[in-house]
Each structure stands twice: as C-alpha cells, then as structure tokens.
Amino acid sequence: MNSNPRSSLESGQLSGKRKRLLLALAGLLALGLTLSLIYIDYRLFLDTPLNVPADGQVLEVRPGMGIGDIAQDLQQRLGLSRPALYLEAYTRLNGLAHRLKTGEYALAPGITLETLIDRIVAGQVIQYPLTVVEGWTFRQLRQALTKHPKLAQTLQGLSDAEVMARLGRPGEHPEGRFLPDTYHFPAGFTDEAFLRRSLTAMDRRLAEVWSRRTPDLPLDDAYQALILASIVEKETGLPAERPEVAGVFVRRLRKGMLLQTDPTVIYGLGEAFNGDLTRRDLMADTPYNTYTRKGLPPTPIALPGTEALNAAVHPASGEALYFVADGTGGHVFSRTLDEHNRAVRRYQSLER
C-alpha cells in the first residue's frame, strides 16, 4: 500500500484550518448573540415604564449632578437594575451627557427612562402655578409670593418703594401695576422675576386696552383708566355689571360729581379699617376718600383684571348716576337721587 506523506500533511492542515474557522465563526456567532441579548436588555431597560408610585414622584437635578448621580438617585428610589451602565451608555452614545438641565422633573406612572432623559435634556421642568386674584391689593400679592414654597425669596424686608426700584420703576406706586392671572414657573424662580413678569403683562394689557378706548372719555391717560378699572373691580364681581358700574362713574366724572365709592374710602383707611365702614369713616378725609374729594383717587386701589380694564374704557351708556347692592351680589342702578334713596331703603330693609 502506497502513501503520500505530503498529501496527508496538507489534508491535516486543511482540517486544522477548518476547525479554526469553525471556532472563529462559532465565536462570532456567540459574540453576536451576546451583543444582541445585551442590546435587547438595553432597549428593554430604556423602554420599560419605571416603577413609579401612583401619586408620582419628583426628581430634582441639582447643579453639578451628572448622569451617574441621577442613576444613583433613581436606583435608590425605584430599585433599577444596572442603571449607571445603561444610562451612561445611552447619554454618551447620543451626545446627551453634557446637555442635562437642572430643575425638578415629574416622574409619573408609565414614564420610561428614555423619555425622562429626553425631558431633562429639553429642560421640561415642573411648572408651578400661582394665581394673582382680581381685586387683590399689592400687599396681598406680596403675601402670596412670600407663602409660595417654590419661589426663591429675594424681596423680603424691602419696602414697596424699594421693590419698585428693583423692578426698574423707581417712584411709581405699585398698586394696580400687576396683571391678575395664573402664572407658571419652575422651582427656584424668584419673587422679583415673578413680579417683573406680571408687571410687563399689565403694561402690555393696559396699552392694548387704552388704544381701543371709547372716544371722549373723561380720563387723561391710561393710568387714570387703570385707577377707574380698580374701582370697578372692587365694586362688583359680576362681569355683566362692570360696564354699567363704569358708566356711572364716567357720568359722575363728566358732571363733576363726587364718586362716593366705598372701596376707595376703605383703601385710604388702610389697616385702621376694622371691616365695618361707618359714617365717621366716610367723613374721614384721606387722598382716597371720594366722599370728600372730587375726581379719581391718586392711584389704583387694587389689581384690576382684564374685564374691569375693558369696562373702564368701554363704559355702558345710560343715565344712571347711582347704584346700590341688592343683597345677591348684584346692584340696582338709579337715575335720580330719589330713586336711589328708595332703592337703598328697600334693600336695607330686606337685609334686616
């Protein structure tokens, strides 16, 4: 029997190459399978809703925090598995690691990690509301700002005049200068920034309303319209009545009559007012007593809303010069003093 040593050697070499090739292919397949399983696990980790309680949670990203700090916070709260590895991979692969923005973020049931990180990058922080109520005084507004837990306090201890100076309005009286509305802001927003926003809003709204005013009003400028609107705001809470109330005051101004409106007297009394307006109060002369002084008071007496502003520059036409509360939140309007006195007696007797 003949044998060829060279042929046997070559055959062995080919067999070894095949084995190595098969081993390499098997290794690649194993590596591919492993990477696929890791990627599937990675995507599941990012896409699976977080275990957030039904009432939600708040995640605070503080200055200096990186993705590792955020991951640790989430791990402690929600018991994530391998959060640092996958979160860091996600943020770095997508160029997000250095784009995280500080603030408070809402964790609601159903939110995923990918959505959360995208919100942090976009700075979609929680917005907290504060409603400035129509008819509030500036003092009440400052009290509301002081009580809000998410506002940073920078104005405490300052007088109203100092506050206005900080807002770039030195020498201006603050009353009426801030537009009632519901404002939203992130945690850490300052009280000064809040007032600046409300001040700017009122500037714009007043300018807009004044530009559309009824011709020939007995008002010299937009500020007088603001004063009149504040009185209308305090006199009635019924939107439908505001133009009627404004009409009464406009006709009185034209005739040179005293406005005789109780809210201005109360404002002038300040802290001395005990809740019961007396005849003595009505005769106590102050710059705001419209029973003793003609014309409008020197400043607004409250923060008027948009409807009161519109009423001041678009008063209802008519002949009424008087009105009295009817006990139901509305008023009865009269043309003459005799009619008014009868209405007063009627509704006073009903109150009794």
Protein Blocks (a to p, Z undefined) as FASTA:
>chain_A
ZZdfklmmmmmmmmmmmmmmmmmmmmmmmmmmmmmmmmmmmmmmmmpccdddfkopaddd
dehiafklmmmmmmmmnopahklmmmmmmmmmnopmmmcccddddddehiafklmmmmmm
nopacdddddddehiafklmmmmmmmpmkbccfkgoiafklmmmmnopghiafehpaccd
dddddehiafklmmmmmmmmmmmmmmmmmmmgcehiabfbfklmmmmmmmmmmmpccfkl
mmmmmmmmmmmmmnopafkiaklmmmmnmmmlgoiacfklmmmccfklmklbgcjdfbdf
bdcdfklmmmmmmccedjbfbdcdehiopacddfbfklmmmmmmmmmmmmZZ
